[in-house]
Amino acid sequence: MTAAKLGRALEVLSAVARGQSNKQIARALRLSEATVKTHLLHIYAKLDVGDRTAAVTAALVPGIIRMD
């Protein structure tokens, strides 16, 4: 994954952690909802999880994302 894609994936994951819907994330990041869903699928695969909650939990524990 390139640095740009990794950065965007972290933005998506951080937005998920804040409770935003795919539609809200797409609007805020100026992406299509399909692109947000694709980022989430890649995140799930990288973190070996199956859903949004598990992805956020898996990313919070080692400090991949932070809740500010």
C-alpha positions as CSV (number, residue, x, y, z in Angstrom):
1,M,0.0,0.0,0.0
2,T,1.4,3.4,-1.0
3,A,1.9,6.1,1.6
4,A,-1.0,8.1,0.1
5,K,-3.3,5.2,0.2
6,L,-2.2,4.3,3.7
7,G,-2.9,7.9,4.8
8,R,-6.3,7.9,3.3
9,A,-7.1,4.5,4.9
10,L,-6.1,5.9,8.3
11,E,-8.4,8.9,7.7
12,V,-11.2,6.6,6.9
13,L,-10.6,4.4,9.9
14,S,-10.3,7.5,12.2
15,A,-13.7,8.7,10.9
16,V,-15.2,5.3,11.6
17,A,-13.8,5.5,15.1
18,R,-15.6,8.8,15.5
19,G,-18.9,7.1,14.6
20,Q,-19.3,8.5,11.1
21,S,-21.2,6.6,8.4
22,N,-19.8,5.7,5.1
23,K,-21.8,8.5,3.5
24,Q,-20.5,11.1,6.0
25,I,-16.9,9.9,5.5
26,A,-17.3,10.1,1.7
27,R,-18.7,13.6,1.9
28,A,-16.0,14.8,4.3
29,L,-13.1,13.3,2.3
30,R,-14.6,14.0,-1.1
31,L,-14.7,10.3,-2.1
32,S,-17.5,8.1,-3.4
33,E,-19.2,5.8,-0.9
34,A,-17.8,2.9,-3.0
35,T,-14.3,4.1,-2.4
36,V,-14.9,4.4,1.3
37,K,-16.2,0.8,1.3
38,T,-13.1,-0.3,-0.6
39,H,-10.8,1.3,1.9
40,L,-12.7,-0.4,4.7
41,L,-12.4,-3.8,3.0
42,H,-8.6,-3.3,2.7
43,I,-8.4,-2.2,6.3
44,Y,-10.3,-5.3,7.4
45,A,-8.0,-7.5,5.5
46,K,-4.8,-5.8,6.9
47,L,-6.1,-6.0,10.4
48,D,-7.6,-9.5,10.0
49,V,-11.0,-8.4,11.2
50,G,-14.5,-8.6,9.8
51,D,-16.3,-5.4,10.8
52,R,-16.0,-1.7,11.7
53,T,-16.0,-2.2,15.4
54,A,-13.3,-4.9,15.3
55,A,-11.2,-2.7,13.0
56,V,-11.4,0.3,15.3
57,T,-10.5,-1.9,18.3
58,A,-7.6,-3.6,16.5
59,A,-6.3,-0.2,15.5
60,L,-6.7,1.5,18.9
61,V,-4.9,-1.1,21.0
62,P,-1.4,-0.8,19.3
63,G,-1.9,2.9,18.7
64,I,-2.4,2.9,14.9
65,I,-5.2,5.5,15.5
66,R,-5.9,7.7,18.5
67,M,-9.2,9.1,19.8
68,D,-8.6,12.8,20.5
